[in-house]
Amino acid sequence: MSAIANALLRARYALRLAAAFVLLALLAAAPARAVVVTAVEWASTAVGESPAPDAQWTRFDLPLRWSAGEATALQGVALRMKFQLAAAPTEAWAVLIGEAANGGRVSVNGRFIGAIRMPDARSHVRWRRPHLLAIDPSLLVAGENVLLVQTAYRGGTHVFAGVEVGSLAQMSARYEEQFFLSYTLTWIGATLAAVITLLFGVLWLRRPEPLLALLAVAAALWILRSSYFLIETMSLGLRFWLRLAYYAASGGFAAVMTMALLRLSGRREPRDLWLVLGYAAIGPLLLAVTAQHAAPYIEQLWMPGLVVMAGIGFGYAVAQRARRREAPPLVLLGAMALTLAAAVHDFMLSRGITLFGDTLALHWAGPLLLIALATPLVDRFVRILREAETARAELETRVREREQLLKRNFERLRESERLQATAQERQRIMQDMHDGLGSQLLSSLMLVERGAVTQEQVAQILRECIDDMRLAIDALASEDAGLLSALGNLRFRMEPRLRAAGIELAWDARGLPEEIDINPDAVLPILRIVQEALTNALKHSRARAVHVVLAMDHGGDSQWLNIRVTDNGRGITEERVGGRGLLNMRNRAGRIGAQLKLETVPGAGTMVQLVYRLEPQGATTTTRMSQLPLNTEAIIERAKQI
């Protein structure tokens, strides 16, 4: 038993020894902890001079904040900090200064390690970012080490805070974190504000709505406000204008946010607008009038009032929603509450009271509020787009349905017009056969049955019937070939007969265009009138020459077809003026609305003139509509535009 007990005892000692070695290894591998400097000693110096050996040092806790009023002369100061090291480090170390608003020359144990730009006689410096300076490990000693920062400052509020000393790796990680929070976030917020300004500015130009304009203006003001924190080095003249722009942008942003909240809650009183804008203008006006001497009062009194004003607008909007039993948008509610909390935090931080860290919070809370305000507008815009797409799809469906309906209606119209044209053509042919060839054959048959005509007269009657039939055929063919072609055929048939009778035919159609838009129902009567005039000249005039002139006369918007048939024969006696042939010519002219004029001089000849008014182009194309294609694509495009 004693052997077993001894073995267990030795095992316990071995485990303890192994645990001790592991602990030592872990301690050796662990990086040295950073040293946080919590106190600083102050001594006034000449600008650019080191503190005197007998300088009076005053101790302050960090963070250190001091105000120099609005003095314009540079003043020097030395800030001395002491920290303890258990052992001299062997690796590279660094000092991280979270906020050194005025820059300065930095030294460790009396050895210079780096410089941060300071204000001088011609420029002003206000650093918003952290600074990291490497320390050669040979400069550090075990025990007490002294870190000295020599800087200069002029009027305004100044801050020196966040001093840490540690390994370069540790301090680099802390530097990246602080740089992102204090500077990069400001750039991100300004960039988001620029995007919102452009986006909602363009939307407002296309759809003028007050909320779109308010959001675009608020984003633009936020960009102007952010420039105060992003511009860290400047000329002395620019310092005043940059501060004035900062106050104007801060007041304007708070005013626009308040007006947007009031408008969202349904309140649109002009009095509220003037009150909000009036208070927002107090700060920049005081700064301009007092030449910056009122800046401390603006910071302490007016700036908190902006937070109160925005809080009143926010509370009123929530109360109105609650009274109407409407849930406020959670995103906007959370963003506004967060922004108000961030504003309170920044104000307290400027007074030296730390609530949630030592980094300004409005840099990221403001853009979040802009995004939250933009969210319902973007949602509404997306909803409108979806509704527009739905309406467009419905419209396209209706257009397709109307297209099919139009196609069916046009098909019916084509068929109806085709049937109507066929019926009209059939009626015209029947009428022409009845009035022309049929009537002539019937009268000729009666004469033959009574034996009142000779064989030569029968042959003449048959020739006239053939001429009338050919005339009707020419009239039908003229719908495709044109009136000039039908008149040309008439000339081709009549010219040999006139020549055989010793009559010279002169035909002048130079006054006519190549195409004449004429009513098809008027073609045959015109041909018969011209044929009758030529036949009368052939049978009765004893003329030696017949002159046919075809011309087109214009009067205003009207066009007139003018046909003159003139012979140099013996003229027409008074007994023949009322004859059947001339009466038929007048009747045919009257049926088509034409004017027939007859002039005759015994022994000198006869002139028959036909004047026919052409209808406007397109009025005589009813029978041609069935041949036109239906342009459904044009109809669809027109429907989409309506």
WOPEPE-V836391 format. One record per residue. N is the residue number from 1. RES is the residue in one letter. PHI is phi in whole degrees, 0 to 359 (* if undefined). OMEGA is omega as a letter, one per 30 degrees, with the letter a starting at -180 (NA if undefined). Layout:
N,RES,PHI,OMEGA
N,RES,PHI,OMEGA
This chain:
1,M,*,l
2,S,296,l
3,A,294,l
4,I,295,a
5,A,296,l
6,N,297,l
7,A,296,l
8,L,296,l
9,L,295,l
10,R,297,l
11,A,296,a
12,R,294,l
13,Y,297,l
14,A,294,l
15,L,295,l
16,R,297,l
17,L,295,l
18,A,295,l
19,A,297,l
20,A,295,l
21,F,298,l
22,V,298,l
23,L,297,l
24,L,297,l
25,A,295,l
26,L,295,l
27,L,295,l
28,A,290,a
29,A,281,a
30,A,291,l
31,P,291,l
32,A,294,a
33,R,289,l
34,A,291,l
35,V,259,l
36,V,264,l
37,V,276,a
38,T,249,a
39,A,221,a
40,V,220,l
41,E,249,a
42,W,249,l
43,A,214,l
44,S,286,a
45,T,220,l
46,A,285,a
47,V,299,l
48,G,84,a
49,E,255,l
50,S,282,l
51,P,294,l
52,A,291,l
53,P,302,a
54,D,260,a
55,A,298,l
56,Q,271,a
57,W,257,l
58,T,245,a
59,R,270,l
60,F,224,l
61,D,276,l
62,L,272,g
63,P,285,a
64,L,256,l
65,R,230,l
66,W,214,a
67,S,236,l
68,A,244,a
69,G,64,l
70,E,241,l
71,A,296,a
72,T,258,a
73,A,280,l
74,L,286,l
75,Q,233,a
76,G,261,l
77,V,208,l
78,A,245,a
79,L,245,a
80,R,248,l
81,M,230,a
82,K,240,l
83,F,217,a
84,Q,254,l
85,L,235,l
86,A,291,a
87,A,209,l
88,A,291,a
89,P,287,l
90,T,253,l
91,E,253,a
92,A,294,l
93,W,243,l
94,A,206,l
95,V,247,l
96,L,250,l
97,I,251,a
98,G,296,a
99,E,211,l
100,A,234,a
101,A,302,a
102,N,254,a
103,G,69,l
104,G,142,l
105,R,265,a
106,V,244,l
107,S,221,l
108,V,235,a
109,N,53,l
110,G,82,l
111,R,250,a
112,F,293,l
113,I,239,l
114,G,166,a
115,A,225,l
116,I,247,a
117,R,308,a
118,M,247,l
119,P,294,l
120,D,225,a
121,A,292,a
122,R,246,a
123,S,223,l
124,H,240,a
125,V,233,l
126,R,215,a
127,W,283,l
128,R,251,a
129,R,254,l
130,P,282,l
131,H,226,a
132,L,237,l
133,L,233,a
134,A,284,l
135,I,239,l
136,D,295,a
137,P,302,l
138,S,290,a
139,L,278,a
140,L,263,a
141,V,229,l
142,A,290,a
143,G,102,a
144,E,273,l
145,N,235,a
146,V,242,l
147,L,251,a
148,L,238,l
149,V,238,l
150,Q,255,a
151,T,220,l
152,A,222,a
153,Y,207,l
154,R,231,a
155,G,307,l
156,G,119,l
157,T,263,a
158,H,231,a
159,V,225,l
160,F,221,a
161,A,200,l
162,G,67,a
163,V,263,l
164,E,225,l
165,V,234,a
166,G,189,l
167,S,297,a
168,L,299,l
169,A,295,l
170,Q,297,a
171,M,293,l
172,S,295,l
173,A,296,l
174,R,295,l
175,Y,297,l
176,E,299,l
177,E,296,a
178,Q,291,l
179,F,298,l
180,F,296,a
181,L,290,a
182,S,268,a
183,Y,232,a
184,T,296,l
185,L,299,l
186,T,295,l
187,W,296,l
188,I,298,l
189,G,298,l
190,A,295,l
191,T,294,l
192,L,299,l
193,A,297,l
194,A,296,l
195,V,297,l
196,I,296,l
197,T,300,a
198,L,295,a
199,L,298,a
200,F,280,l
201,G,294,l
202,V,294,l
203,L,298,l
204,W,293,l
205,L,296,a
206,R,276,a
207,R,219,a
208,P,296,l
209,E,234,a
210,P,302,a
211,L,296,l
212,L,296,l
213,A,295,l
214,L,299,a
215,L,293,l
216,A,296,l
217,V,293,l
218,A,299,l
219,A,295,l
220,A,296,l
221,L,295,l
222,W,293,l
223,I,299,l
224,L,297,l
225,R,295,a
226,S,294,a
227,S,299,l
228,Y,296,a
229,F,265,a
230,L,269,l
231,I,271,a
232,E,258,l
233,T,235,a
234,M,203,l
235,S,285,a
236,L,297,l
237,G,293,a
238,L,287,a
239,R,301,a
240,F,297,a
241,W,292,l
242,L,292,l
243,R,292,l
244,L,299,l
245,A,296,l
246,Y,296,l
247,Y,294,l
248,A,297,a
249,A,291,l
250,S,296,l
251,G,295,l
252,G,295,l
253,F,297,l
254,A,297,l
255,A,294,a
256,V,295,l
257,M,298,l
258,T,296,l
259,M,296,l
260,A,296,l
261,L,294,l
262,L,297,l
263,R,292,l
264,L,296,l
265,S,275,l
266,G,96,a
267,R,264,a
268,R,225,l
269,E,279,l
270,P,301,l
271,R,299,l
272,D,298,a
273,L,299,a
274,W,292,l
275,L,296,a
276,V,295,a
277,L,294,l
278,G,297,l
279,Y,292,a
280,A,296,a
281,A,274,a
282,I,297,a
283,G,301,a
284,P,297,l
285,L,293,l
286,L,297,l
287,L,298,a
288,A,290,a
289,V,288,a
290,T,267,l
291,A,55,l
292,Q,77,a
293,H,290,l
294,A,270,a
295,A,303,l
296,P,299,a
297,Y,289,l
298,I,297,a
299,E,294,a
300,Q,274,a
301,L,245,a
302,W,288,a
303,M,300,l
304,P,298,l
305,G,297,l
306,L,297,l
307,V,295,l
308,V,297,l
309,M,299,l
310,A,296,l
311,G,295,l
312,I,296,l
313,G,299,l
314,F,295,l
315,G,296,l
316,Y,295,l
317,A,298,l
318,V,294,a
319,A,296,l
320,Q,295,l
321,R,298,a
322,A,294,l
323,R,295,l
324,R,273,a
325,R,58,l
326,E,246,l
327,A,284,l
328,P,293,l
329,P,302,a
330,L,297,a
331,V,297,l
332,L,294,l
333,L,299,a
334,G,294,a
335,A,295,a
336,M,292,l
337,A,298,l
338,L,294,l
339,T,294,l
340,L,297,l
341,A,296,l
342,A,295,l
343,A,295,l
344,V,297,l
345,H,299,a
346,D,295,l
347,F,295,l
348,M,295,l
349,L,296,l
350,S,292,l
351,R,268,l
352,G,89,a
353,I,253,a
354,T,264,l
355,L,255,a
356,F,232,a
357,G,106,a
358,D,254,l
359,T,249,l
360,L,299,a
361,A,257,a
362,L,294,a
363,H,300,l
364,W,255,l
365,A,287,l
366,G,299,l
367,P,300,l
368,L,297,l
369,L,294,l
370,L,300,l
371,I,296,l
372,A,296,l
373,L,292,a
374,A,285,a
375,T,301,l
376,P,296,l
377,L,292,l
378,V,294,l
379,D,300,l
380,R,294,l
381,F,296,l
382,V,296,l
383,R,296,l
384,I,296,l
385,L,298,l
386,R,296,l
387,E,298,l
388,A,295,l
389,E,296,l
390,T,297,l
391,A,297,l
392,R,294,l
393,A,297,l
394,E,297,l
395,L,296,l
396,E,297,l
397,T,297,l
398,R,295,l
399,V,296,l
400,R,297,l
401,E,297,l
402,R,294,l
403,E,298,l
404,Q,297,l
405,L,296,l
406,L,297,l
407,K,299,l
408,R,297,l
409,N,296,l
410,F,290,l
411,E,296,l
412,R,297,l
413,L,296,l
414,R,302,a
415,E,297,l
416,S,297,l
417,E,293,l
418,R,296,l
419,L,295,l
420,Q,295,l
421,A,297,l
422,T,297,l
423,A,295,l
424,Q,296,l
425,E,295,l
426,R,296,l
427,Q,296,a
428,R,294,l
429,I,297,l
430,M,298,a
431,Q,296,l
432,D,297,l
433,M,295,a
434,H,290,a
435,D,283,a
436,G,260,a
437,L,298,a
438,G,297,a
439,S,296,a
440,Q,292,l
441,L,296,a
442,L,296,l
443,S,294,l
444,S,293,l
445,L,298,l
446,M,296,l
447,L,293,a
448,V,295,a
449,E,296,l
450,R,273,l
451,G,70,a
452,A,265,a
453,V,230,l
454,T,271,l
455,Q,296,l
456,E,293,l
457,Q,293,l
458,V,297,l
459,A,298,l
460,Q,295,l
461,I,298,l
462,L,295,l
463,R,298,l
464,E,295,l
465,C,295,l
466,I,296,l
467,D,300,l
468,D,294,l
469,M,294,l
470,R,297,l
471,L,297,l
472,A,295,l
473,I,295,l
474,D,298,l
475,A,296,l
476,L,293,a
477,A,288,a
478,S,292,l
479,E,296,l
480,D,261,a
481,A,268,l
482,G,105,a
483,L,295,a
484,L,298,l
485,S,295,l
486,A,295,l
487,L,294,l
488,G,296,l
489,N,297,l
490,L,298,l
491,R,297,a
492,F,299,a
493,R,278,a
494,M,277,a
495,E,298,l
496,P,297,a
497,R,292,l
498,L,293,l
499,R,295,l
500,A,297,l
501,A,271,l
502,G,82,a
503,I,249,l
504,E,270,a
505,L,258,l
506,A,251,a
507,W,239,a
508,D,238,l
509,A,243,a
510,R,290,a
511,G,275,a
512,L,254,l
513,P,288,a
514,E,292,l
515,E,231,l
516,I,235,l
517,D,275,a
518,I,230,l
519,N,296,a
520,P,302,a
521,D,291,a
522,A,266,a
523,V,294,a
524,L,297,l
525,P,301,l
526,I,296,l
527,L,299,a
528,R,291,l
529,I,295,l
530,V,296,l
531,Q,297,a
532,E,295,l
533,A,295,l
534,L,292,l
535,T,295,l
536,N,298,l
537,A,295,a
538,L,289,a
539,K,273,a
540,H,241,a
541,S,275,a
542,R,57,a
543,A,276,l
544,R,255,a
545,A,208,l
546,V,233,a
547,H,242,l
548,V,250,l
549,V,241,l
550,L,247,a
551,A,215,l
552,M,238,l
553,D,256,a
554,H,240,l
555,G,218,a
556,G,68,l
557,D,268,a
558,S,260,l
559,Q,234,a
560,W,232,l
561,L,271,a
562,N,243,l
563,I,240,l
564,R,238,l
565,V,243,a
566,T,237,l
567,D,234,a
568,N,250,a
569,G,275,a
570,R,275,a
571,G,86,a
572,I,246,l
573,T,285,a
574,E,297,l
575,E,293,a
576,R,274,l
577,V,298,l
578,G,263,a
579,G,288,a
580,R,295,a
581,G,298,l
582,L,293,l
583,L,296,l
584,N,297,l
585,M,298,l
586,R,295,l
587,N,296,l
588,R,297,l
589,A,296,l
590,G,295,a
591,R,295,a
592,I,258,l
593,G,76,a
594,A,264,l
595,Q,249,l
596,L,247,a
597,K,238,a
598,L,238,l
599,E,234,a
600,T,221,l
601,V,233,a
602,P,306,l
603,G,83,a
604,A,241,l
605,G,131,a
606,T,225,l
607,M,232,l
608,V,250,a
609,Q,239,l
610,L,244,l
611,V,241,a
612,Y,235,l
613,R,278,l
614,L,281,l
615,E,286,l
616,P,304,a
617,Q,300,a
618,G,102,a
619,A,287,a
620,T,257,a
621,T,255,a
622,T,299,a
623,T,286,a
624,R,265,a
625,M,297,a
626,S,292,a
627,Q,266,a
628,L,273,l
629,P,287,l
630,L,276,a
631,N,273,a
632,T,292,a
633,E,297,l
634,A,296,l
635,I,296,a
636,I,296,a
637,E,298,l
638,R,294,l
639,A,295,l
640,K,291,a
641,Q,281,a
642,I,285,NA
